Amino acid sequence: ICVNKVDLTGLDAAKRIFGLYETIGYEVIYTSAEEGQGIDALRDLLTDRVTVVTGPSGVGKSSLINRIDPRLSLQVGDLRDFQQKGKHTTRAAQLFRMPFGEKTYIADTPGIRELGLYDIDPIDLQFYFVEMQEFLHDCRYSGCTHDHEPECAVRAAVERGEINAERYESYIKLLHGEE
């Protein structure tokens, strides 16, 4: 996970928000395309991989790629003042070969305005939340959705603080098609 624009929030604030993902096993890199912070670490991570850069409009995806490889000079836009949202400057996905590593490619994509589940059965959603894995087999019912069923080990883990409550709420919203 790459968190950009930490120059706007401060590194400590960004870590308070995204540190949760580090605790459940994801690697998080904190960057500022504007100031160059974290770019070397990001470049090291991307070397000899094919990477798709995706995220909401206005988070600085193209700016990050420009910082990684300035010869590209990808068009970037300003945030719209009245909404503080990005406009779609990148209109189509493009794949670029990077000048480092033998097989380093980065795909720049248009911003995501809405995220939903496609072709994921609701009962399978639980498998996309890594922090739930160790509790799934301890639920009383094999088809437990971890929403309302009695003796649910996942909900009990949330109550004990072993699963982050915000992540659990995201799971529930996705389960019900609300997010």
ABEGO torsion letter per residue (X at the ends): XBBBGAAAAEAAAAAAAAAAAAAAGBBBBBBBAAAGBGAAAAAAAABGBBBBBBEBBGAGAAAAAAAABAAAGBBBBBBBAAAGBBBBABABBBBBBBABEAABBBBBBBBBABBBBBGBBAAAAAAABAAAAAAAAABABAABAGAABBGBAAAAAAAAGABBAAAAAAAAAAAAGAX
